[in-house]
Amino acid sequence: MSDWIDEGPSEADLERFNRKHDGYCPECSSRVYDDAEFCPDCGLQIGGRIMPKPRVQREAQRRLTIVVTVLILIGFLSWLVF
């Protein structure tokens, strides 16, 4: 039995082979190759479907969009009423 452990791609490999852009696993937000079949950290079958931003960043951006939309709607409705 071998003591070899797959640590995933090195930073140099990611820079060298990541042709499109940095990619992130949609499940755990680990950096992956743009054409990866499986995430090296969580094992999710990606099949090349990577996210351009980590999950936390996408969720924060979505929440900010919702808050801004609600504030605009409140402002518009208050302008109509008064």
C-alpha positions as CSV (number, residue, x, y, z in Angstrom):
1,M,0.0,0.0,0.0
2,S,1.2,3.4,-0.9
3,D,1.6,6.4,1.4
4,W,0.8,8.8,-1.5
5,I,-2.0,11.3,-0.8
6,D,-3.5,13.3,-3.6
7,E,-3.3,16.9,-2.5
8,G,-4.9,18.3,-5.6
9,P,-3.3,20.7,-8.0
10,S,-0.5,23.0,-6.9
11,E,-0.9,26.7,-7.2
12,A,1.6,26.6,-10.1
13,D,-0.6,24.0,-11.9
14,L,-3.7,26.1,-11.4
15,E,-2.0,29.2,-12.9
16,R,-0.6,27.2,-15.8
17,F,-3.7,25.2,-16.7
18,N,-6.6,27.3,-15.7
19,R,-7.3,28.7,-19.1
20,K,-10.6,30.6,-18.5
21,H,-10.4,32.0,-14.9
22,D,-10.1,30.9,-11.4
23,G,-12.8,28.3,-10.7
24,Y,-14.4,27.3,-7.5
25,C,-16.4,24.2,-6.5
26,P,-20.1,25.0,-6.2
27,E,-20.3,22.9,-3.0
28,C,-17.2,23.7,-0.9
29,S,-15.7,26.7,-2.7
30,S,-12.3,25.1,-3.2
31,R,-10.2,26.2,-6.1
32,V,-10.5,23.7,-9.0
33,Y,-9.4,23.4,-12.6
34,D,-11.8,25.0,-15.1
35,D,-12.4,21.5,-16.6
36,A,-12.3,19.4,-13.4
37,E,-14.5,16.4,-13.3
38,F,-14.4,16.1,-9.5
39,C,-13.6,18.5,-6.6
40,P,-10.3,17.4,-5.0
41,D,-11.6,18.4,-1.5
42,C,-15.2,17.4,-1.2
43,G,-15.4,14.9,-4.1
44,L,-18.4,16.5,-5.8
45,Q,-18.8,15.6,-9.4
46,I,-18.4,18.9,-11.1
47,G,-18.1,17.9,-14.7
48,G,-16.5,21.3,-15.7
49,R,-19.3,23.3,-14.0
50,I,-17.2,25.7,-11.9
51,M,-18.3,28.9,-10.2
52,P,-16.4,32.2,-10.9
53,K,-16.7,33.3,-7.3
54,P,-16.5,31.4,-4.0
55,R,-19.9,30.5,-2.5
56,V,-19.6,33.0,0.4
57,Q,-18.9,35.8,-2.0
58,R,-21.8,34.9,-4.2
59,E,-24.2,34.7,-1.2
60,A,-23.0,38.0,0.2
61,Q,-23.6,39.6,-3.2
62,R,-27.1,38.1,-3.5
63,R,-28.0,39.4,0.0
64,L,-26.7,42.9,-0.8
65,T,-28.8,42.9,-4.0
66,I,-31.9,41.9,-2.0
67,V,-31.3,44.6,0.6
68,V,-30.8,47.3,-1.9
69,T,-33.9,46.3,-3.9
70,V,-36.0,46.3,-0.7
71,L,-34.7,49.8,0.3
72,I,-35.5,51.1,-3.2
73,L,-39.0,49.7,-3.0
74,I,-39.6,51.2,0.4
75,G,-38.3,54.6,-0.8
76,F,-40.5,54.5,-3.9
77,L,-43.6,53.5,-1.9
78,S,-43.0,56.2,0.7
79,W,-42.6,58.7,-2.1
80,L,-46.0,57.6,-3.5
81,V,-47.8,57.8,-0.2
82,F,-46.5,61.2,0.9
